[in-house]
Amino acid sequence: QVQMEESGGGLVQPGGSLTLSCRGPESTFGMNGMGWYRQAPGKQRELVAVAMRGGDVFYAESVEGRFTISRDNSKNTVYLQMNDLKPEDTAVYYCNGDIWRVGTNWFSAGSWGPGSQVTVSA
């Protein structure tokens, strides 16, 4: 099964920065949004950021102003620049290449990769 390829995670101190990247085959990236989810231990997977094909972006309130999402359609790649990281940002980060919104609800249909671990700790 074709998977996404996330990279860029690691261990960083509070206040530090990391950049995640994710590339997938063209078939995994639809005409909708490309974005990032995360899942912390014992918690449900949550949407972090989405970059729509038309240019609109969405951020979860918890990362607004600290994270920046961008996409390169020619490379089927989506990035997540994470600044001022906090311990509560610790999670496995997953990307998805087919995300859309209906009203206030977000849905995803693309394939998932193994994720990239981000650990924020002193």
Salt bridges, closest charged atoms under 4 A:
GLU46 OE2 - ARG38 NE 2.69
ASP89 OD1 - ARG38 NH1 2.93
ASP89 OD2 - ARG66 NH1 2.75
